[in-house]
């Protein structure tokens, strides 16, 4: 018995692997951090600063949620020391590719119970499996700025785990970001007070967390900013408007002028509330969010 | 002496068949104990090496030997499956990281191993040709698989159906080979590696099919309303995945309940390993947690016992062979009575005659040693087969 305990201990001593998470990068090089969307890019950049090398290989004109990586982009993710995922089914491509699981970190893992379940695309059935649906969760979690703060904290904790010697710098950077996010939360709470019980139409179902966090009544259609909605989509829109009379509509980006005209003729004012999933052409995450809230306030105060 | 050696050679050349039989028999007798010793020693080194390089295996409760053999050597014995969510339970311990393994299916007789990229880092496997796994539906093959099947990156490999009589069961998936591994001299050489998700697609848990929103063929769509589309079984299910239809692939049900066969758990350090084992001992972790080296040691102890029996048998066979060799020499001398008389008549001394016969025996034994050595040097090649046939 004694011999087997000694043997077991020796075996463990010999075979305990070094955590690949700490093994993968050379201390002289920067920690490589790959992210799946712009909010996480912003959080990691603000917290990690010069201590990390950020990888965000997603082209600017694509919604990262629906992007499918090419070989080169995927190689960048595979070779990163840390892969920051958004959770809530964001970036479905992650399900269909091979990634080193030990390096993937779900930044919203701590608030999984707050995920909003979707049933947006309908279900279908074929073969013996019966009915099933492909929709999962709403994923623009960061539009609830308290969740955004949780995600930022997760980013800080992950970086701290890798760079414990830089604790003070990481803490300081995180606290600065925390202040910004808490301010956004405060501003949005005030804006929601102005909105009150008004119904809001969303051009796309991306505002679920905003609605949940700030007690807003947002009902969405599937309009694209750069497309004229089809006749059926307008019918659907009118039906929604009849059910939930509203004077404001949130858009991810400015719609086509003719769409804007039609909406104005229906007494609807357009508010661009950019979820900022991808890098904006100008400005930062905080600046865009501030602008979103300001636009909302301006329209409501008119 | 030179003349005696010449005469001995000439004699053996004249009786080629008999000489050959003697050389082979003595060669085999010399080789067998040494060869078996080498096979067992190398098998032991190889098996223990792999087991010792694997700190902890977690699997469903059941036969620990089957679990270890399936996980380390990819011998696909039927073992109970775990749910994927076990990975989360292990991750919560924060004692290390987990590498999932699915070892159920095979392709042309070689085990398909579903895992993730951590496995390649953990085993220090590098790609000799092509690239590593990137997308679902791809596979990377071990060096021996590529060599035996003549495969190279860009070729395809089709998973074998579990049961040829079950037409509605698991259907074959055509996997694209994207890389060939460097030789590792372990079971990794005989494996076909895929992502776990590819294995789940083979199981039928995930699939890709035509986009039902765009299908109007009444033979395909049986019913459609605002929230549900019912398609017929004629709907085309992709049996090959490439970049174009990657987006259409999806998985059904709760992935947390998806099956895996085992988990390689890599603790951060010795303390973590001990604490992790402690959690298991206290019943906090319900699964089976085994230290592979202990299980493999037990397997090898049986082999040592068999080796001892074999050694005894070989000693007895060796002694019997020596007796037979003596008998052959005596009978040969009797057969060569007239020849020896002629030699004495033409003036050969007894010493010269003994010298000639001594040289004959020396040449036969020398060639036998060469045969034994050649066989011995080839023994290493069969270590992997020996392990598979006789040990696991």
Interface residues (C-beta under 8 A of the other chain):
Chain A: X4 X7 X8 X9 X11 X12 X13 X14 X15 X16 X17 X19 X20 X21 X24 X68 X71 X74 X75 X78 X92 X93 X95 X96 X97 X98 X99 X100 X101 X102 X119 X122 X123 X124 X125 X126 X127 X128 X129 X131 X132 X134
Chain B: X52 X53 X54 X55 X87 X96 X97 X98 X99 X100 X116 X117 X118 X121 X122 X131 X132 X133 X134 X135 X136 X138 X168 X195 X197 X209 X212 X226 X227 X228 X229 X230 X231 X232 X233 X235 X237 X243 X246 X247 X249 X250 X251 X252 X253 X266 X267 X268 X269 X270 X272 X273 X274 X291 X293 X294 X297
